């Protein structure tokens, strides 16, 4: 047995030997990279996960890299919580008026808001050029509350989309409740909104600003049957928990949820009963149930979410109930009511009710928009869709100015690295204060540089001087023309789809793995190749332009034929899968015009996709045929499968 003194000394010696080893494990190994570009990509990824040691190591090895501002940014970002203010200010000074400086200011404002350093926050917030972060806006309102200002009206307009709330916006709701700028009703509105959008953690946090017993609201969300079984009899918090539980039940059983609202109506106020029906109506609407419109008629005077206001109109459109379409749009908050979709449908409601003058006023207000509803409004005024005169081409001096723009150069560098997010940020930053002539020049510069997605995006921003050859390009025509001709496929429609899918980025890859110009999924590409006898197909060829167009057009043609040659249905199928539009169509009880079908697609992404593709296709047809076009005719009528009855003329 070793003496105790000797054993202790041995332990200390071992510890002394092991400490440097432990420190060595913390240092990132000096991994070798094949190029500085690969090392830069590794630095970017390390910064995303806030790996302080790795970003410091990689940044130190990229001292002469071609984008120094991003090296410095990636070095600083993981240390934002503990970064000395002097370092942040030095970065902002060195890279003043650049996109990455504005990005760092955004990061800093979030940290300042978290620690409630309102003095520095209020100094920096007016300098945040993009001001596009909802959390920063929530912190700004909190700062104003602490200065004694009433911000309730601005908060109501801001607090509408729980997915953007983060840490700041729930804290804002708490402060609004503490200072009595929000009533109990408004706080409960926020709790129900979080439940409607499936954010249970946010819901639970917001409930802390109410007088609800601990875990009651969470129980209503997780175990709605248990809460409903206890009845709605009790104080306000019990009523609210019951309503949240009804919303949860409605997701699986509309009839049961409706029965629960009826059964509890003697315990609830008329407003609470209307809220209960809105919970049922929302689920019925998104499931495209024919009785959704009857549920919506019971929802006045319930406060609705932005989605709720819109789905009430969509249900009314499907039912052909123009009176409800009108009253529902008129009840919308201004932020929605002014959207071109609801301006158009309000005009249609006026027209259906014989108020032609009021209808035309609405149509004229949006007919100048080069978009889905702008086109439809133009047709309601008796005109067809044409291509406006092409603006004068930018001069060579204009183009030279774009070529020397350092922000554009950084953007191209990022595009070469396949870092499109950073490239878009740099490109769009340069566009913020450009005149229309400069925008056209920037778009033309992008065309000559073969960056077609930036050409389209930039040219789309002009309002009076337009060039539709920039907005609606048709590259690879030598491949596309025979591919569509041999299939008897509408070339304008295919180009319209590609414009929406990939913006002509050949190497585009979606978050779900779709690739190439026509964004083909690997399994789809393989199956289509088999069906058309493309024996030498391999996944390595999916981004090849010829192969991608060949497979994409054949797949689109297969989908079109399976859906009665309806372009709106086939477009929806291309985005959401063939089974879904068939299911949506199966819920129809009568024929509806294509625009109504498009507007009532349950998936937001697919809804926007179909409208954009069909709008694009109409402009492409006008370009290709040099003749006026009708979007309404292209949309056609969507009829229930096997429908033999006569259509209701009032629906059109």
NORFENKA-V267434 format. One line per field, one symbol per residue. psi: psi as a letter, one per 20 degrees, with the letter a starting at -180 (. if undefined). A space follows every 10 residues. Layout:
psi: ???
//
This chain:
psi: pqqgghgghg ggggghhhgh gghhhhppqm qqqhrhghhg hhgghhhhjl nggghggghh ikhkqimhhh ghghhhgijh hjpphhgghg ghghkqkrhh ghghhggghg hhhhjkmhgh ghhhgiiogh ljohghhghh hgghgijjqo jgghgghhmi nhijgbhghh hggghhghjk hprhghghgh ghghghjlmh ggghghiija jpqpigghhh ghmhhhghhi rjpaaghggg gggggghghh hhngggghhh gghjhiiqrh ghghgghhgg hgghgijkph jhhhghijip lppqrhhggh hgggghghik nhghgghggh iqqhhghiqh ghgghgghgg ghjjmhghgh ggghiiiipm rghgghhghh jjrrprpqqp qqqqrhhghh hhhiohghgg ghghhhjkmh ghggggghhh igjqrhhhgh ggghghghjk mhhhgggghi iqhhoqoihg hmqmrkhhgg ghghghikqo hhgghhgghh gikkohjppr ijjqqagjmp qghggggggg hjknhjpqhi jhipgggggg gghgghhggg hilkkogggh gghhgiqhhg hggghiiqir qqqhhggghj phpgghghgg ggghgghggg ghghilqqro hghhhbpopq pjpirqqohh i.
//
